[in-house]
Amino acid sequence: MIFLGLVLAGAALALCVGVALENGSPAQLNIFGHTVPGVTTGWQVFLAGVIVAVLLMAGLTLVFFGIGRAIRMREERRQIREEAEESISALQLQKRQLQRELALARAGTEPAPQTAAR
């Protein structure tokens, strides 16, 4: 989504630069040395500028939404990782406690080891 937004914004900026550098007449629209057919009046040039501005805003909006989404996803992954680490720590603590209880239970109920007679 970020890439698409950057492409749209870049295309809009390229069109603006092309129009600004190549436009010699207020009623003729030239983009990078080529005349745009069908644009013969001032209001058509203005409308073309409005369309380019809308494309620019759409591109920038996509970029900002993409960046926001990436930040949210990174935060969610960090939280999940922290929860997993806490869960592992709790399980390891519980395992050590159960091992101690098992060792105490075996020490109190099992007979002492006997030596083998030869």
N, CA, C and O of each residue as an XYZ file, in Angstrom:
472
protein
N       0.827     -1.182      0.000
C       0.000      0.000      0.000
C       0.877      1.254      0.000
O       0.565      2.249     -0.654
N       1.964      1.182      0.737
C       2.883      2.320      0.770
C       3.470      2.536     -0.620
O       3.577      3.669     -1.089
N       3.848      1.442     -1.273
C       4.441      1.545     -2.598
C       3.464      2.167     -3.594
O       3.842      3.039     -4.376
N       2.207      1.718     -3.563
C       1.205      2.268     -4.480
C       1.013      3.766     -4.227
O       0.899      4.549     -5.171
N       0.978      4.156     -2.968
C       0.844      5.567     -2.640
C       2.015      6.385     -3.142
O       1.840      7.483     -3.670
N       3.227      5.835     -2.970
C       4.402      6.550     -3.457
C       4.390      6.663     -4.978
O       4.793      7.688     -5.527
N       3.931      5.620     -5.657
C       3.855      5.670     -7.120
C       2.867      6.741     -7.562
O       3.166      7.535     -8.454
N       1.686      6.766     -6.938
C       0.689      7.784     -7.299
C       1.194      9.195     -7.022
O       1.042     10.093     -7.850
N       1.794      9.380     -5.851
C       2.307     10.704     -5.508
C       3.435     11.106     -6.455
O       3.504     12.260     -6.880
N       4.317     10.164     -6.789
C       5.403     10.464     -7.718
C       4.891     10.807     -9.108
O       5.402     11.723     -9.754
N       3.881     10.073     -9.570
C       3.306     10.364    -10.883
C       2.662     11.740    -10.892
O       2.808     12.490    -11.857
N       1.955     12.074     -9.828
C       1.314     13.386     -9.756
C       2.363     14.499     -9.746
O       2.203     15.514    -10.423
N       3.426     14.304     -8.982
C       4.477     15.322     -8.946
C       5.183     15.441    -10.297
O       5.524     16.544    -10.724
N       5.401     14.316    -10.965
C       6.034     14.357    -12.284
C       5.161     15.112    -13.274
O       5.670     15.892    -14.079
N       3.856     14.888    -13.224
C       2.953     15.623    -14.100
C       2.982     17.118    -13.804
O       2.988     17.937    -14.724
N       3.000     17.469    -12.533
C       3.051     18.885    -12.161
C       4.326     19.537    -12.682
O       4.290     20.640    -13.226
N       5.440     18.858    -12.514
C       6.711     19.400    -12.987
C       6.689     19.534    -14.504
O       7.146     20.539    -15.050
N       6.163     18.530    -15.178
C       6.077     18.582    -16.629
C       5.216     19.725    -17.116
O       5.571     20.415    -18.071
N       4.094     19.926    -16.470
C       3.200     21.024    -16.862
C       3.863     22.370    -16.584
O       3.795     23.282    -17.408
N       4.495     22.490    -15.440
C       5.105     23.770    -15.079
C       6.261     24.134    -16.008
O       6.445     25.307    -16.333
N       7.025     23.162    -16.429
C       8.183     23.444    -17.263
C       7.839     23.616    -18.740
O       8.524     24.359    -19.443
N       6.809     22.954    -19.218
C       6.527     22.924    -20.640
C       5.327     23.763    -21.066
O       5.088     23.914    -22.264
N       4.592     24.293    -20.152
C       3.370     24.999    -20.519
C       3.695     26.441    -20.869
O       4.099     27.218    -20.003
N       3.516     26.809    -22.162
C       3.822     28.172    -22.595
C       2.586     29.015    -22.812
O       2.694     30.237    -22.909
N       1.434     28.416    -22.891
C       0.201     29.134    -23.188
C      -0.844     28.781    -22.137
O      -0.921     27.626    -21.719
N      -1.664     29.760    -21.692
C      -2.632     29.449    -20.638
C      -3.743     28.495    -21.083
O      -4.411     27.904    -20.235
N      -3.955     28.332    -22.394
C      -5.036     27.467    -22.848
C      -4.513     26.211    -23.529
O      -5.279     25.488    -24.166
N      -3.236     25.947    -23.402
C      -2.671     24.755    -24.012
C      -1.882     24.019    -22.944
O      -1.110     24.629    -22.204
N      -2.072     22.719    -22.864
C      -1.418     21.921    -21.830
C      -0.329     21.079    -22.475
O      -0.612     20.183    -23.270
N       0.924     21.376    -22.125
C       2.071     20.626    -22.621
C       2.698     19.871    -21.461
O       2.974     20.442    -20.405
N       2.917     18.589    -21.669
C       3.555     17.762    -20.650
C       4.762     17.098    -21.279
O       4.624     16.283    -22.191
N       5.938     17.441    -20.799
C       7.203     16.899    -21.284
C       7.307     16.998    -22.808
O       7.721     16.044    -23.465
N       6.938     18.135    -23.360
C       7.085     18.391    -24.777
C       5.942     17.904    -25.652
O       5.980     18.089    -26.868
N       4.933     17.289    -25.064
C       3.798     16.779    -25.834
C       2.548     17.553    -25.438
O       2.276     17.749    -24.254
N       1.790     17.991    -26.441
C       0.545     18.707    -26.187
C      -0.557     17.707    -25.866
O      -0.725     16.705    -26.561
N      -1.306     17.993    -24.806
C      -2.420     17.124    -24.414
C      -3.612     17.464    -25.302
O      -4.058     18.611    -25.315
N      -4.137     16.487    -26.045
C      -5.260     16.774    -26.937
C      -6.546     17.000    -26.143
O      -6.754     16.389    -25.095
N      -7.392     17.868    -26.647
C      -8.684     18.128    -26.021
C      -8.662     19.192    -24.951
O      -9.720     19.564    -24.444
N      -7.503     19.693    -24.590
C      -7.394     20.746    -23.586
C      -7.093     22.044    -24.329
O      -5.963     22.295    -24.748
N      -8.134     22.864    -24.481
C      -7.964     24.083    -25.283
C      -8.343     25.349    -24.540
O      -8.069     26.447    -25.024
N      -8.968     25.225    -23.372
C      -9.395     26.418    -22.628
C      -8.751     26.423    -21.247
O      -8.226     25.417    -20.770
N      -8.814     27.581    -20.634
C      -8.219     27.741    -19.311
C      -8.858     26.857    -18.256
O      -8.162     26.325    -17.391
N     -10.173     26.692    -18.314
C     -10.828     25.872    -17.293
C     -10.452     24.402    -17.437
O     -10.447     23.674    -16.444
N     -10.133     23.943    -18.660
C      -9.694     22.563    -18.845
C      -8.305     22.350    -18.243
O      -8.013     21.295    -17.679
N      -7.460     23.364    -18.371
C      -6.142     23.289    -17.739
C      -6.308     23.258    -16.224
O      -5.635     22.497    -15.529
N      -7.216     24.099    -15.721
C      -7.480     24.104    -14.283
C      -8.012     22.749    -13.829
O      -7.585     22.237    -12.794
N      -8.933     22.164    -14.582
C      -9.496     20.857    -14.239
C      -8.407     19.785    -14.236
O      -8.407     18.900    -13.380
N      -7.484     19.861    -15.188
C      -6.360     18.914    -15.205
C      -5.521     19.073    -13.941
O      -5.055     18.085    -13.372
N      -5.331     20.307    -13.505
C      -4.588     20.550    -12.257
C      -5.305     19.986    -11.056
O      -4.674     19.444    -10.149
N      -6.635     20.110    -11.039
C      -7.421     19.550     -9.932
C      -7.290     18.033     -9.911
O      -7.151     17.434     -8.844
N      -7.334     17.415    -11.077
C      -7.199     15.959    -11.147
C      -5.832     15.513    -10.644
O      -5.716     14.524     -9.921
N      -4.805     16.251    -11.032
C      -3.452     15.929    -10.563
C      -3.367     16.106     -9.043
O      -2.737     15.297     -8.361
N      -3.993     17.150     -8.514
C      -3.974     17.371     -7.062
C      -4.707     16.244     -6.331
O      -4.262     15.803     -5.271
N      -5.816     15.782     -6.885
C      -6.552     14.672     -6.267
C      -5.690     13.408     -6.267
O      -5.654     12.682     -5.274
N      -5.000     13.147     -7.375
C      -4.107     11.986     -7.433
C      -2.987     12.101     -6.397
O      -2.634     11.122     -5.739
N      -2.442     13.298     -6.264
C      -1.393     13.517     -5.265
C      -1.911     13.243     -3.863
O      -1.252     12.559     -3.080
N      -3.077     13.766     -3.542
C      -3.647     13.557     -2.203
C      -3.976     12.078     -1.971
O      -3.760     11.558     -0.876
N      -4.497     11.405     -3.001
C      -4.792      9.977     -2.859
C      -3.508      9.196     -2.612
O      -3.479      8.293     -1.776
N      -2.457      9.536     -3.329
C      -1.179      8.858     -3.129
C      -0.615      9.083     -1.740
O      -0.155      8.144     -1.091
N      -0.649     10.321     -1.285
C      -0.135     10.621      0.059
C      -0.992      9.965      1.141
O      -0.469      9.517      2.161
N      -2.298      9.908      0.921
C      -3.181      9.235      1.878
C      -2.835      7.759      1.976
O      -2.775      7.207      3.075
N      -2.608      7.115      0.833
C      -2.225      5.709      0.854
C      -0.902      5.501      1.579
O      -0.736      4.526      2.312
N       0.033      6.413      1.373
C       1.319      6.305      2.060
C       1.122      6.397      3.567
O       1.657      5.571      4.306
N       0.373      7.373      4.032
C       0.185      7.546      5.470
C      -0.595      6.389      6.082
O      -0.273      5.950      7.186
N      -1.620      5.884      5.384
C      -2.348      4.723      5.894
C      -1.438      3.503      5.951
O      -1.502      2.722      6.900
N      -0.594      3.337      4.943
C       0.335      2.210      4.933
C       1.334      2.286      6.068
O       1.630      1.278      6.710
N       1.851      3.468      6.317
C       2.799      3.642      7.420
C       2.116      3.383      8.757
O       2.684      2.726      9.630
N       0.900      3.897      8.920
C       0.157      3.661     10.165
C      -0.105      2.187     10.385
O       0.016      1.692     11.505
N      -0.465      1.481      9.321
C      -0.730      0.047      9.431
C       0.547     -0.692      9.800
O       0.518     -1.595     10.636
N       1.656     -0.324      9.196
C       2.932     -0.975      9.508
C       3.313     -0.754     10.963
O       3.821     -1.665     11.616
N       3.075      0.432     11.472
C       3.388      0.726     12.879
C       2.499     -0.106     13.794
O       2.976     -0.668     14.780
N       1.189     -0.189     13.469
C       0.279     -0.995     14.296
C       0.671     -2.471     14.284
O       0.649     -3.126     15.326
N       1.027     -2.992     13.123
C       1.418     -4.401     13.022
C       2.692     -4.665     13.818
O       2.797     -5.692     14.488
N       3.658     -3.757     13.754
C       4.896     -3.915     14.511
C       4.607     -3.921     16.013
O       5.186     -4.714     16.756
N       3.718     -3.045     16.454
C       3.360     -2.983     17.874
C       2.654     -4.268     18.312
O       2.928     -4.787     19.394
N       1.750     -4.781     17.477
C       1.058     -6.027     17.814
C       2.046     -7.182     17.917
O       1.949     -7.999     18.833
N       2.997     -7.258     16.985
C       4.000     -8.331     17.041
C       4.848     -8.213     18.299
O       5.188     -9.225     18.913
N       5.192     -6.992     18.689
C       5.988     -6.800     19.902
C       5.218     -7.258     21.136
O       5.777     -7.909     22.018
N       3.931     -6.914     21.194
C       3.111     -7.329     22.330
C       2.972     -8.847     22.387
O       3.053     -9.438     23.464
N       2.764     -9.474     21.248
C       2.640    -10.934     21.211
C       3.944    -11.578     21.654
O       3.932    -12.559     22.398
N       5.072    -11.031     21.201
C       6.373    -11.566     21.600
C       6.569    -11.436     23.107
O       7.050    -12.370     23.749
N       6.204    -10.290     23.679
C       6.349    -10.099     25.123
C       5.455    -11.058     25.899
O       5.877    -11.614     26.913
N       4.224    -11.255     25.433
C       3.322    -12.189     26.104
C       3.874    -13.607     26.049
O       3.778    -14.348     27.027
N       4.447    -13.988     24.918
C       5.025    -15.324     24.785
C       6.210    -15.496     25.733
O       6.355    -16.546     26.359
N       7.054    -14.474     25.841
C       8.197    -14.550     26.752
C       7.733    -14.660     28.205
O       8.306    -15.420     28.984
N       6.698    -13.903     28.568
C       6.161    -14.000     29.925
C       5.597    -15.381     30.184
O       5.793    -15.932     31.267
N       4.903    -15.949     29.216
C       4.326    -17.274     29.356
C       5.422    -18.318     29.515
O       5.303    -19.220     30.344
N       6.486    -18.204     28.731
C       7.600    -19.144     28.829
C       8.268    -19.031     30.194
O       8.609    -20.046     30.802
N       8.454    -17.821     30.674
C       9.071    -17.622     31.993
C       8.210    -18.253     33.082
O       8.733    -18.914     33.979
N       6.901    -18.054     33.009
C       5.999    -18.634     34.010
C       6.038    -20.155     33.944
O       6.041    -20.817     34.983
N       6.068    -20.713     32.752
C       6.126    -22.173     32.625
C       7.448    -22.731     33.141
O       7.467    -23.796     33.757
N       8.544    -22.034     32.901
C       9.837    -22.485     33.404
C       9.868    -22.435     34.929
O      10.417    -23.335     35.565
N       9.294    -21.407     35.513
C       9.210    -21.310     36.972
C       8.380    -22.447     37.532
O       8.754    -23.067     38.528
N       7.253    -22.720     36.894
C       6.390    -23.806     37.343
C       7.106    -25.156     37.204
O       6.957    -26.024     38.063
N       7.871    -25.333     36.142
C       8.614    -26.574     35.931
C       9.644    -26.777     37.042
O       9.763    -27.877     37.580
N      10.389    -25.724     37.391
C      11.386    -25.842     38.474
C      10.719    -26.182     39.792
O      11.234    -26.985     40.570
N       9.566    -25.566     40.040
C       8.849    -25.840     41.289
C       8.385    -27.295     41.320
O       8.507    -27.957     42.351
N       7.862    -27.792     40.223
C       7.411    -29.182     40.168
C       8.585    -30.149     40.284
O       8.440    -31.216     40.881
N       9.732    -29.805     39.734
C      10.914    -30.651     39.863
C      11.376    -30.725     41.312
O      11.784    -31.788     41.779
N      11.315    -29.608     42.024
C      11.681    -29.617     43.455
C      10.713    -30.476     44.254
O      11.118    -31.261     45.111
N       9.422    -30.312     43.958
C       8.428    -31.122     44.674
C       8.619    -32.606     44.383
O       8.483    -33.433     45.285
N       8.926    -32.948     43.161
C       9.165    -34.344     42.793
C      10.402    -34.877     43.496
O      10.399    -36.003     43.992
N      11.466    -34.069     43.541
C      12.688    -34.496     44.223
C      12.424    -34.714     45.709
O      12.923    -35.674     46.295
N      11.637    -33.822     46.322
C      11.306    -33.996     47.748
C      10.447    -35.230     47.955
O      10.645    -35.959     48.927
N       9.516    -35.475     47.079
C       8.642    -36.635     47.210
C       9.434    -37.926     47.028
O       9.200    -38.891     47.755
N      10.346    -37.966     46.095
C      11.165    -39.161     45.880
C      12.114    -39.383     47.050
O      12.346    -40.525     47.445
N      12.653    -38.332     47.599
C      13.596    -38.456     48.712
C      12.889    -38.978     49.950
O      13.499    -39.702     50.736
N      11.651    -38.642     50.144
C      10.934    -39.075     51.339
C      10.321    -40.452     51.204
O      10.071    -41.076     52.235
N      10.065    -40.969     50.040
C       9.362    -42.236     49.887
C      10.224    -43.354     49.330
O       9.888    -44.521     49.529
N      11.296    -43.062     48.657
C      12.107    -44.113     48.066
C      13.127    -44.616     49.082
O      13.679    -43.834     49.856
N      13.372    -45.921     49.077
C      14.401    -46.452     49.986
C      15.794    -46.052     49.493
O      15.984    -45.695     48.330
N      16.736    -46.120     50.390
C      18.108    -45.777     50.046
C      18.646    -46.797     49.050
O      18.246    -47.960     49.095
N      19.515    -46.405     48.180
C      20.048    -47.362     47.206
C      20.863    -48.448     47.898
O      21.605    -48.181     48.843
N      20.711    -49.678     47.411
C      21.420    -50.816     48.011
C      22.622    -51.156     47.148
O      22.620    -50.982     45.930
N      23.643    -51.644     47.826
C      24.830    -52.054     47.084
C      24.674    -53.497     46.672
O      24.106    -54.293     47.419
N      25.144    -53.840     45.552
C      25.018    -55.205     45.051
C      26.053    -56.097     45.717
O      27.209    -55.698     45.858
N      25.658    -57.302     46.130
C      26.578    -58.236     46.784
C      27.289    -59.057     45.710
O      26.685    -59.431     44.704
N      28.608    -59.342     45.935
C      29.356    -60.132     44.979
C      29.760    -61.408     45.567
O      30.408    -62.217     44.902
